Structures are given as C-alpha cells and as structure tokens.
C-alpha cells in the first residue's frame, strides 16, 4: 500500500504521479464509480497524451534542477586555482607515517 500511495502521489519534481508517466493513467483504488468505456481513445491519441505528459515532466524536472542549482550556488565561491610551487596548508589527519609521533612527521 505504501508503494502504491508513493506512485500515485503527485511528485514535486515532475508535477505528475509516476503511475501516470509510466502507464498513461492513474489506477483505480476500487471504490471509484465505474467509468463508461464507450469513449475509448485511439492509439494515436494515447501516444500523443503520453508524449505531452513526458514533455511536461521533463520541463518540470529541468525547472527543479535550475532552481536547486541557483540556490546551491548562491553561497558558493569558485575553487582556487593552484599552480606548481604554490604554498598550501595540508590536513594530515588522514595521512599515516612511520614516525612514532605525528609532530615528528614534519
């Protein structure tokens, strides 16, 4: 039931439920009124509806990615460029040496 609910829920990234994007319809839970099947859609209509749903989901995902990138990069600065011969500080907490004490490893 949890998986069904997760796949039937409108996700924030795609703005559509995964069931709709995967199968082209939202499945019945069993207590909905029966639909009249006299207005069945053609294969071309189904294909066009699925194509439009996937395009909408892709555009929603791109918008979400752009938003996330903008908010992430808001407080980031470019990484410094180091050249051979530049003096840098080195964190030695993960470097193992054969010296008996870490302060003697200099």
C-alpha positions as CSV (number, residue, x, y, z in Angstrom):
1,X,0.0,0.0,0.0
2,X,2.9,2.4,0.7
3,X,4.4,1.8,-2.7
4,X,1.0,2.3,-4.3
5,X,0.5,5.6,-2.5
6,X,4.0,6.7,-3.3
7,X,3.5,6.0,-7.0
8,X,0.0,7.6,-7.0
9,X,1.1,10.8,-5.4
10,X,2.0,14.0,-7.4
11,X,5.7,14.4,-7.0
12,X,7.2,17.9,-6.7
13,X,9.9,17.4,-9.3
14,X,7.7,16.1,-12.2
15,X,4.4,17.7,-11.0
16,X,2.8,14.3,-12.0
17,X,2.3,10.9,-10.4
18,X,4.7,8.2,-11.5
19,X,1.8,5.9,-12.4
20,X,0.6,8.4,-14.9
21,X,4.0,8.8,-16.5
22,X,4.6,5.1,-16.6
23,X,1.2,3.7,-17.8
24,X,-0.7,6.7,-19.1
25,X,-3.4,6.6,-16.5
26,X,-4.0,6.8,-12.7
27,X,-5.1,3.3,-11.5
28,X,-8.4,2.8,-9.7
29,X,-8.3,2.2,-6.0
30,X,-11.5,0.1,-6.2
31,X,-14.1,2.4,-4.7
32,X,-14.4,5.0,-7.5
33,X,-17.6,5.0,-9.6
34,X,-17.2,2.9,-12.8
35,X,-16.3,4.8,-16.0
36,X,-18.2,4.5,-19.3
37,X,-15.9,2.7,-21.7
38,X,-17.7,3.9,-24.8
39,X,-15.3,6.7,-25.4
40,X,-12.1,4.7,-25.8
41,X,-9.1,6.6,-27.2
42,X,-7.2,5.6,-30.2
43,X,-3.6,4.6,-30.2
44,X,-2.5,7.9,-31.7
45,X,-4.4,9.9,-29.0
46,X,-2.8,7.8,-26.3
47,X,0.6,8.2,-27.8
48,X,0.1,12.0,-28.1
49,X,-1.1,12.2,-24.5
50,X,1.9,10.2,-23.2
51,X,4.3,12.4,-25.2
52,X,2.8,15.5,-23.8
53,X,2.9,14.1,-20.2
54,X,6.5,13.2,-20.6
55,X,7.4,16.6,-22.1
56,X,5.7,18.3,-19.2
57,X,7.6,16.1,-16.7
58,X,10.9,16.8,-18.4
59,X,10.3,20.6,-18.3
60,X,9.3,20.4,-14.6
61,X,12.5,18.4,-13.8
62,X,14.6,20.9,-15.7
63,X,13.0,23.8,-13.8
64,X,13.6,22.0,-10.5
65,X,17.2,21.4,-11.4
66,X,17.7,25.0,-12.3
67,X,16.1,26.1,-9.0
68,X,18.3,23.7,-7.0
69,X,21.4,24.9,-8.8
70,X,20.6,28.5,-8.3
71,X,20.0,28.0,-4.5
72,X,23.1,25.8,-4.1
73,X,25.4,28.2,-5.9
74,X,24.1,31.3,-4.1
75,X,26.7,30.9,-1.3
76,X,29.4,29.1,-3.2
77,X,32.7,30.7,-4.4
78,X,34.8,29.3,-7.2
79,X,37.6,26.9,-6.2
80,X,41.1,28.5,-6.0
81,X,43.5,27.7,-8.9
82,X,46.8,26.3,-7.6
83,X,50.0,26.3,-9.7
84,X,53.1,24.2,-9.1
85,X,55.2,25.8,-6.4
86,X,52.3,27.4,-4.6
87,X,52.4,27.0,-0.8
88,X,49.3,25.4,0.7
89,X,48.2,24.1,4.1
90,X,47.8,20.3,4.2
91,X,45.5,18.5,6.6
92,X,47.5,15.5,7.8
93,X,44.8,13.8,9.9
94,X,44.3,11.0,7.4
95,X,48.0,10.6,6.4
96,X,49.8,7.7,8.1
97,X,53.6,7.9,8.5
98,X,56.2,5.6,10.1
99,X,57.2,8.2,12.7
100,X,56.4,7.4,16.4
101,X,54.6,10.8,16.9
102,X,52.7,12.9,14.4
103,X,54.6,16.1,15.4
104,X,57.8,14.4,14.3
105,X,56.5,13.8,10.7
106,X,57.3,17.4,9.5
